[in-house]
Amino acid sequence: MLDPQAKMPRYVYQYIWSVSARRQIMLCILTGIVVALTAAPLELQRRITDDAFGPKNLNLLVVYCAIYLVLLIVQGTTKYFLNVSRGRTVEIVSRLLRLQIFSHLSELTAKEKGEADAPAARGATVSMISSEAEDLAGFVGDSFSMPLQQGGTAVAIFGYLIWVNPMIAGFAAILYLPQLFVVPPTQHGINRNSVTYAKTLRKVGDIVVGLTRGKGGNGSVAGQFKRMVNRAFDLRIRIYRMKFFLTALGNFLDALGPLIVFAVGGWLVIEGRVPISTIVVFISGVQKVSDPWDQLITFYRTASNSQAKYELIRDTLEGATPARPRLRRK
């Protein structure tokens, strides 16, 4: 566990590993169990349709349904422990990060005692401890296990669908290509505005701290405060527009999935090239692929934004004031 007074690494993943390596390994093990059981329900659905429904074999139906129930219980229990462990990891790192921020900025304030810019350090402390640390710590719980779970789930299910019918799987895969070109540049814009928004809130905190210490209170300070609040409002609106554009694009592509399965799969069924059970499996499978894919897109966006916010906190603690934040895509 990293000491609260230790220097922060350069990259957010270095920091995460230094403060929670053992817990991340445990999360990855639990995630591996969840992923290993992912494709089994799909195969059981296909077997129930072909082996039990067709021959009207009641005994086989009972056996398959019992196995299905056991799989659901095991998966649900493992996911429960995985989510609880993630939450605990988030709170552990959140506590450590807040202690680290407070320790660094307490030293800075002590050195600046009696100087005019001392309240600025306190204003930054309030912003970083209250919201920025919580946002960054929230990413820690998902940093390793989330891409492993969602990526592993998507690969396992899509691999199974390719094994069942490569043609339908290929058409379904085309759905996800537009996001590969649209998401990265849009998220880069979100990151840039998020960093500017965080800096603006720090300035708002500086003004409030100055007022509570009896400094300011005139018209110029009120005007500055109003400009900062309006600036924050404009930045949030920009972020909302870009964020919900990506959400709308993802929802539209997800809705196209069943349509493609019905169109391509229905043609193959009518031609007698595949059984109806294949379409049933693909309808369920495409949904099971789109969910983890959406989670992976969300994770990429969160990871990219977390790196930008981490650099902002790190630069502040080290006294750096870069003209523009260094934004790196994860």
SULVEN-V803504 format. One record per residue. N is the residue number from 1. RES is the residue in one small letter. SS is DSSP state (H for helix, E for strand, - for the rest). Layout:
BEGIN
n: (N/N)
res: (RES/RES)
ss: (SS/SS)
END
This chain:
BEGIN
n: (1/2/3/4/5/6/7/8/9/10/11/12/13/14/15/16/17/18/19/20/21/22/23/24/25/26/27/28/29/30/31/32/33/34/35/36/37/38/39/40/41/42/43/44/45/46/47/48/49/50/51/52/53/54/55/56/57/58/59/60/61/62/63/64/65/66/67/68/69/70/71/72/73/74/75/76/77/78/79/80/81/82/83/84/85/86/87/88/89/90/91/92/93/94/95/96/97/98/99/100/101/102/103/104/105/106/107/108/109/110/111/112/113/114/115/116/117/118/119/120/121/122/123/124/125/126/127/128/129/130/131/132/133/134/135/136/137/138/139/140/141/142/143/144/145/146/147/148/149/150/151/152/153/154/155/156/157/158/159/160/161/162/163/164/165/166/167/168/169/170/171/172/173/174/175/176/177/178/179/180/181/182/183/184/185/186/187/188/189/190/191/192/193/194/195/196/197/198/199/200/201/202/203/204/205/206/207/208/209/210/211/212/213/214/215/216/217/218/219/220/221/222/223/224/225/226/227/228/229/230/231/232/233/234/235/236/237/238/239/240/241/242/243/244/245/246/247/248/249/250/251/252/253/254/255/256/257/258/259/260/261/262/263/264/265/266/267/268/269/270/271/272/273/274/275/276/277/278/279/280/281/282/283/284/285/286/287/288/289/290/291/292/293/294/295/296/297/298/299/300/301/302/303/304/305/306/307/308/309/310/311/312/313/314/315/316/317/318/319/320/321/322/323/324/325/326/327/328/329/330)
res: (m/l/d/p/q/a/k/m/p/r/y/v/y/q/y/i/w/s/v/s/a/r/r/q/i/m/l/c/i/l/t/g/i/v/v/a/l/t/a/a/p/l/e/l/q/r/r/i/t/d/d/a/f/g/p/k/n/l/n/l/l/v/v/y/c/a/i/y/l/v/l/l/i/v/q/g/t/t/k/y/f/l/n/v/s/r/g/r/t/v/e/i/v/s/r/l/l/r/l/q/i/f/s/h/l/s/e/l/t/a/k/e/k/g/e/a/d/a/p/a/a/r/g/a/t/v/s/m/i/s/s/e/a/e/d/l/a/g/f/v/g/d/s/f/s/m/p/l/q/q/g/g/t/a/v/a/i/f/g/y/l/i/w/v/n/p/m/i/a/g/f/a/a/i/l/y/l/p/q/l/f/v/v/p/p/t/q/h/g/i/n/r/n/s/v/t/y/a/k/t/l/r/k/v/g/d/i/v/v/g/l/t/r/g/k/g/g/n/g/s/v/a/g/q/f/k/r/m/v/n/r/a/f/d/l/r/i/r/i/y/r/m/k/f/f/l/t/a/l/g/n/f/l/d/a/l/g/p/l/i/v/f/a/v/g/g/w/l/v/i/e/g/r/v/p/i/s/t/i/v/v/f/i/s/g/v/q/k/v/s/d/p/w/d/q/l/i/t/f/y/r/t/a/s/n/s/q/a/k/y/e/l/i/r/d/t/l/e/g/a/t/p/a/r/p/r/l/r/r/k)
ss: (-/-/-/-/-/-/-/-/-/-/-/H/H/H/H/H/H/H/H/H/H/H/H/H/H/H/H/H/H/H/H/H/H/H/H/H/-/-/-/H/H/H/H/H/H/H/H/H/H/H/H/H/H/-/-/-/-/H/H/H/H/H/H/H/H/H/H/H/H/H/H/H/H/H/H/H/H/H/H/H/H/H/H/H/H/H/H/H/H/H/H/H/H/H/H/H/H/H/H/H/H/H/H/H/H/H/H/H/H/H/H/-/-/-/-/-/-/H/H/H/H/H/H/H/H/H/H/H/H/H/H/H/H/H/H/H/H/H/H/H/-/-/-/-/H/H/H/H/H/H/H/H/H/H/H/H/H/H/H/H/H/H/H/H/-/H/H/H/H/H/H/H/H/H/H/H/H/H/H/H/H/H/H/H/H/H/H/H/H/H/H/H/H/H/H/H/H/H/H/H/H/H/H/H/H/H/H/H/H/H/H/H/-/-/-/-/-/-/H/H/H/H/H/H/H/H/H/H/H/H/H/H/H/H/H/H/H/H/H/H/H/H/H/H/H/H/H/H/H/H/H/H/H/H/H/H/H/H/H/H/H/H/H/H/H/H/H/H/H/H/-/-/-/-/-/H/H/H/H/H/H/H/H/H/H/H/H/H/H/H/H/H/H/H/H/H/H/H/H/H/H/H/H/H/H/H/H/H/H/H/H/H/H/H/H/H/H/-/-/-/-/-/-/-/-/-/-/-/-/-)
END
